Amino acid sequence: MLLSIYSLLLMLVAPVVWAGMYWRARRAGGNWEILCAERFGRYTQPWDGARPVWVHAVSLGETRGAATFIRGLLAQGERVLLTHMTATGRAEGARLFAEEIAEGQLRQQWVPYDFPGATRDFFEHYNPRLGILIEREVWPNLIAQAKRSGIPMLMVNARFSPQALRHVHQIERFLGSLMRDAYTSLDLVLAQTSEDAARLFEIGVRNVLVLGNMKFDLQLPAVAIETGRDWHTGLGRPVIAIASTRDGEDKLFAQALKRLLTKQTRALFFLIPRHPQRFDEAAGHLDEAGLKYARWSVIRRDSPSAQHIAELQVILADTVGEMPFFYAASDIAIVAGSFAPFGGQNLIEPCAVGTPVIVGPHTYNFKDAVQDAVAQGVAVQVTGHSDDANSVEKTAHSTTALALIQAFEWLGDPASLEQRSQKAKSWVAQHTGATKRTLEQITEFENALGQ
C-alpha cells in the first residue's frame, strides 16, 4: 500500500522533478537526456551473453570512488552494466572505461526513474545477476522490483550520514516505513565506518559489515604524477591548488586572492572548477578580480616562455581528467566544495600523492575522513575562527581567506610541510584494502547463494 501511494505521488510530482533536472542541466551543462527512453526503462540495444553485474554510481564522485572496484570486477571476467543519474557521472564513466566499453565488457545506461513500470522493464531487459549500489542511492520501487525479480541487491562503500538518517525519519512522518522497508530489503550492506553501520542498524538494517572506504584504494596514473612533479621542479615556485570548486566558490577565492596577493607573493595558484561547464564563469571572476592568469588548455598547447609563466598569479585548470597532474604539481591542496554548503569533496586523492590538504567548514560528505586526516596532522580544517588573528585576518572575513593564509604559513615552514607530505601518503596507505575486502565479501556472498 505504501509503495502504491509513493508511486502515485512520484508520478504527480515528476514534472516538477524534471523541471528541476532541466534547470540543473542548464547550469551544469552536459547531455542529461532527461526524457529519453532509457530513463523510462526502454532499451533498443539487446543484452547478449552472460548476465551482467549491475553497478549503480549515481554521479561523478561515486563513479570516481568506485573506479578501482569496477576494475576489480572486470579483472574477474565480469561483464558490467554501469548506470548513472547525472551527466557528470556518465561522462566520467565513459572516460574511465572507454576501452572496456569499446570491447563490450562494460555498458553504460541511465538508471530508470523510480516508476514501477520503468524499473520492471529495466530488470526484464538486463536481468542482472547481482545489483550493487555505490554509497547510498536507494529507491523504493527499484529495490522492490529487484526483490520480485529475484535479484540480490547490495550496497557497498555505504555512507549513511546523520542527514541521511534524518531524511528517513522525515519520510516516515508522511509515508511510514517506506524507506526503512527499502533499506531492510537489501541483502547485504558493506559500510565505510562503524558510525555509518550504527545509523543503518538504527533504521533496521541487520546484515551490515564495516569494510572501510574504497576511495582510499584509488589507482593514480604514474605518468601524470611524475609529469606533475617534474613540471613543479622546473617551475621553481611554490604551487597551491584550489581544487574542485563549486558554484560561488570561484568568486570567493578570486576575491580573496585579490585581497591577499602582493608583489612579494611567489606562489602560483591552480584554480580547478569541479565541472567543466563553469570554466568560462571562473575565468570571468578572475578577470573581475584583476588577477594575472592563463588557461591551462592554452599553456599546454602553446608552451609559453618562462617569463610569461613567472608573471602569472593563477592558472585556470580548464581541462578534464588531469587532477592527478595538478595535485602532483602542487605543494598544497585547498580542497573546495567545503567553503559553501556542498558537503566537501574527496581529500584522499591529493593525500595519495603527498600533497597536504586544507578544507573549509562544510565537509559532511567526508566527515570521518576529514576528522581522521586532521587528527593525523595530514589536513587542516578552517572554520572561520582564529585565536591569534592578525590585522590581515581581521579584514578577511571568510574561510577562503583563512585557507589561503594557512597555506602561506605552511609555505613558510618547508620542513613542517615536508613532514605533512609524508604523513599524507602514510595516512592513505594505512587505510587501503577496502576494495579487496569488498570483492572478497561479494564472492563469499554469491557462493553462499550458490550463484
HELIX and SHEET records of a PDB file:
HELIX    1   1 LEU A    2  ALA A   28  1                                  27    
HELIX    2   2 ALA A   37  PHE A   40  5                                   4    
HELIX    3   3 LEU A   60  GLY A   65  1                                   6    
HELIX    4   4 ALA A   67  ALA A   75  1                                   9    
HELIX    5   5 ALA A   87  LEU A   96  1                                  10    
HELIX    6   6 ALA A   98  ALA A  102  1                                   5    
HELIX    7   7 PRO A  116  TYR A  126  1                                  11    
HELIX    8   8 PRO A  140  ARG A  148  1                                   9    
HELIX    9   9 PRO A  162  LEU A  175  1                                  14    
HELIX   10  10 LEU A  178  THR A  184  1                                   7    
HELIX   11  11 SER A  194  GLU A  202  1                                   9    
HELIX   12  12 MET A  214  ASP A  217  5                                   4    
HELIX   13  13 ALA A  222  LEU A  235  1                                  14    
HELIX   14  14 GLU A  249  LEU A  260  1                                  12    
HELIX   15  15 PRO A  276  ARG A  278  5                                   3    
HELIX   16  16 PHE A  279  ALA A  289  1                                  11    
HELIX   17  17 TRP A  296  ASP A  302  1                                   7    
HELIX   18  18 ALA A  306  GLU A  311  1                                   6    
HELIX   19  19 MET A  323  ALA A  328  1                                   6    
HELIX   20  20 ILE A  348  ALA A  352  1                                   5    
HELIX   21  21 TYR A  364  PHE A  366  5                                   3    
HELIX   22  22 LYS A  367  ALA A  375  1                                   9    
HELIX   23  23 SER A  391  THR A  395  1                                   5    
HELIX   24  24 THR A  399  LEU A  411  1                                  13    
HELIX   25  25 PRO A  414  GLN A  430  1                                  17    
HELIX   26  26 ALA A  434  LEU A  449  1                                  16    
SHEET    1   A 7 LEU A 106  TRP A 110  0                                        
SHEET    2   A 7 VAL A  80  HIS A  84  1                                        
SHEET    3   A 7 VAL A  53  HIS A  56  1                                        
SHEET    4   A 7 LEU A 130  ILE A 134  1                                        
SHEET    5   A 7 MET A 153  ALA A 158  1                                        
SHEET    6   A 7 LEU A 188  ALA A 191  1                                        
SHEET    7   A 7 VAL A 208  VAL A 210  1                                        
SHEET    1   B 7 TYR A 293  ARG A 295  0                                        
SHEET    2   B 7 VAL A 314  LEU A 316  1                                        
SHEET    3   B 7 LEU A 268  PRO A 273  1                                        
SHEET    4   B 7 VAL A 239  THR A 245  1                                        
SHEET    5   B 7 ILE A 332  VAL A 335  1                                        
SHEET    6   B 7 VAL A 357  VAL A 359  1                                        
SHEET    7   B 7 ALA A 379  GLN A 381  1                                        
END                                                                             
